[in-house]
Amino acid sequence: MKRYPFSIIIPALNEAASIQHCLLALQPLRNHAEIIVVDGGSCDNTIELATLYADKVLSSEQGRARQMNQGAKQATGDILVFLHADTELSEQALSLIEQAISTQQIWGRFDIQLRGESIMFTVIAFMMNWRSRLTGIATGDQVLFVSQTAFNAVGGYPEISLMEDIALSRALKKISSPICLTAKVNSSARRWQQYGIYKTILLMWSLRLRYWLGADPHYLAELYRTGLLWKR
């Protein structure tokens, strides 16, 4: 079995509209990375599209954390890169990670920019990047990367319904501070476009606050999926 320096792991669920574009952008990186798509039970043709461009297409129980853990178990790369299906990596992304990661800093993330015409998307991305630097917490949209050794040492992603990226960041911070790359990944603003910019900003801050206060991640995931601030 061929081994790669990197494994790019992409959780997917009904991502037929995005997955092909995401994977096409990764083709120049395939000499250095294996591409693993982990499907959570799509009812569209996500799997068929992914099979054309990925090295491995796996099936898993639904749940982003479960899917990413499943991909990590099958990964051969020394460095794991967790990529959302609506986010694009640049051709320089892996070399930037390779230059930055070390035995002292074993994980990190990129800055993010959001695709969309509204100036508010620039403001939102700036705030996300600023908050991440201040807190040392990475979000999944920022493309979290970590050495496989460190990922295994903390037990992978906690298999919770939401905020798995925050939980993993907390665990990894106990080993080292994060690498905050200023290079940007390009991510979709579809959630803000679907539910409204200001409502989504309020929702995301509310979910984060309630998670810190101990709210059930399953309940928070229901709010996230529906775009609601509360649910009876």
C-alpha positions in Angstrom: 0.0 0.0 0.0 1.4 3.4 -1.0 1.9 5.8 1.9 1.5 9.6 1.6 2.7 12.4 3.8 -0.8 13.7 4.0 -4.3 12.3 4.2 -7.2 14.8 3.3 -10.4 13.6 4.9 -13.7 15.0 3.7 -17.0 14.2 5.6 -19.9 14.4 3.2 -23.7 14.2 3.4 -25.8 15.0 0.3 -23.0 17.2 -1.1 -23.6 16.5 -4.8 -23.6 20.2 -5.6 -20.2 20.8 -4.0 -18.2 17.6 -3.8 -17.0 17.5 -7.4 -15.7 21.1 -7.3 -14.0 20.4 -4.0 -12.3 17.3 -5.2 -11.2 18.7 -8.6 -9.4 21.5 -6.7 -7.4 18.7 -4.8 -6.2 16.8 -7.9 -2.9 18.8 -8.1 -2.1 17.6 -4.6 -2.6 13.9 -5.1 1.2 13.2 -5.5 1.5 14.2 -1.8 -1.9 13.3 -0.3 -4.5 10.6 -0.4 -8.0 11.9 -0.6 -10.6 10.1 1.6 -14.3 10.9 1.4 -16.5 9.6 4.1 -20.2 9.5 3.3 -22.8 9.7 6.1 -25.7 8.1 4.1 -26.3 10.5 1.2 -29.5 10.1 -0.8 -28.1 12.0 -3.8 -25.2 11.0 -6.1 -22.4 12.2 -3.7 -20.8 8.8 -3.6 -20.8 8.3 -7.4 -19.2 11.7 -7.9 -16.6 11.3 -5.2 -15.5 7.9 -6.5 -14.3 9.6 -9.7 -11.8 11.8 -7.9 -11.0 10.3 -4.5 -8.6 7.5 -3.5 -11.0 6.1 -0.9 -14.8 6.5 -0.5 -16.0 5.2 2.8 -19.4 4.8 4.4 -20.1 5.7 8.0 -22.9 6.4 10.4 -24.1 9.9 10.0 -22.3 12.5 12.1 -19.4 14.7 11.1 -17.2 13.6 14.0 -18.0 9.9 13.4 -17.2 10.3 9.7 -13.9 12.1 10.2 -12.8 9.5 12.8 -13.7 6.7 10.3 -11.6 8.4 7.7 -8.7 8.9 10.1 -8.7 5.1 10.9 -8.2 4.4 7.2 -5.7 7.1 6.7 -2.0 6.4 5.9 -0.7 9.9 6.0 1.5 11.3 8.8 -0.6 14.5 8.8 -4.4 14.5 8.7 -6.2 17.4 7.0 -9.9 17.7 7.7 -11.7 19.5 4.9 -15.4 20.4 4.5 -16.9 19.6 1.1 -17.8 23.2 0.5 -14.3 24.5 1.1 -11.3 24.7 -1.3 -7.6 24.3 -0.5 -5.0 26.1 -2.5 -2.2 24.2 -4.3 0.3 25.6 -1.7 -1.7 24.4 1.3 0.2 21.2 2.0 3.6 22.8 1.6 2.6 25.5 4.0 1.5 22.9 6.6 4.7 20.9 6.1 6.8 24.0 6.7 4.9 25.0 9.8 4.2 21.8 11.7 6.9 20.5 14.1 7.4 18.5 17.2 6.6 21.7 19.2 3.5 22.6 17.3 1.6 19.6 16.0 -1.7 21.0 14.8 -3.3 24.1 13.4 -5.6 25.7 10.9 -5.9 28.2 8.1 -7.5 31.6 7.9 -10.8 31.6 6.1 -12.5 33.7 3.5 -16.1 33.3 2.5 -17.5 33.3 -1.0 -20.1 35.9 -1.6 -20.7 39.4 -2.7 -21.8 41.0 0.6 -19.1 42.9 2.5 -20.4 41.3 5.6 -18.8 38.0 4.6 -15.4 39.7 4.7 -16.3 41.0 8.2 -17.5 37.6 9.4 -14.4 35.9 8.1 -12.2 38.5 9.8 -14.0 37.9 13.1 -13.7 34.2 12.8 -9.9 34.4 12.2 -9.4 36.9 15.0 -11.4 34.9 17.5 -9.5 31.8 16.6 -6.1 33.5 17.2 -7.3 34.9 20.5 -8.8 31.7 21.8 -6.6 29.0 20.1 -9.7 27.3 19.0 -10.2 26.2 15.4 -13.5 25.7 13.5 -14.0 23.0 10.9 -14.4 25.6 8.2 -10.8 26.7 8.8 -9.5 23.3 7.7 -8.0 21.8 10.8 -4.7 19.8 10.4 -2.9 17.6 12.9 -0.3 14.9 13.1 -1.8 11.5 13.1 0.2 10.7 16.3 -1.3 13.7 18.2 -4.8 12.9 16.8 -4.6 9.4 18.1 -3.1 10.5 21.4 -6.2 12.6 22.2 -8.6 9.9 21.0 -9.7 11.7 17.8 -12.9 13.7 17.5 -15.3 13.3 20.4 -18.3 11.8 18.7 -20.8 14.5 19.6 -23.5 16.0 17.4 -22.0 19.5 17.1 -18.9 21.5 18.3 -16.6 18.5 17.7 -14.0 20.9 16.3 -14.0 23.0 19.4 -13.7 19.9 21.6 -10.8 18.6 19.6 -9.1 22.0 19.7 -9.4 22.0 23.5 -7.8 18.6 23.7 -5.0 19.4 21.3 -4.2 22.7 23.1 -3.1 20.6 26.1 -0.3 19.2 23.9 0.7 22.4 22.0 -0.5 25.8 20.9 -2.1 25.9 17.4 -0.4 27.0 14.2 -2.6 29.8 12.8 -1.7 30.1 9.1 -2.5 33.4 7.5 -3.0 31.7 4.1 -6.7 31.5 3.3 -9.0 28.7 2.5 -12.1 29.6 0.4 -15.3 28.4 1.9 -19.0 28.7 1.0 -21.2 31.3 2.7 -24.3 29.2 2.0 -25.5 29.0 5.6 -25.5 32.8 5.9 -27.2 33.0 2.5 -29.8 30.4 3.4 -30.8 31.7 6.8 -29.9 35.3 6.6 -26.6 37.0 7.6 -27.5 38.6 10.9 -29.7 35.8 12.1 -26.9 33.3 11.4 -24.3 35.4 13.2 -26.6 35.5 16.2 -27.3 31.8 16.0 -23.6 30.8 15.8 -22.6 33.0 18.7 -25.6 31.6 20.7 -24.7 28.0 19.9 -21.0 28.6 21.0 -22.1 30.3 24.2 -24.6 27.5 25.1 -22.0 24.9 24.4 -19.5 26.6 26.7 -22.3 26.7 29.4 -22.8 22.9 29.0 -25.8 22.6 26.7 -26.5 19.2 25.1 -24.7 19.1 21.7 -27.5 17.0 20.2 -30.0 19.8 21.0 -27.6 22.4 19.6 -27.2 20.3 16.4 -30.9 20.4 15.9 -30.8 24.2 16.1 -27.9 24.4 13.7 -29.6 22.2 11.1 -32.8 24.1 11.2 -31.4 27.6 11.6 -33.5 28.2 14.7 -32.4 30.1 17.9 -34.5 27.7 20.1 -36.8 24.8 19.7 -39.5 23.4 22.0 
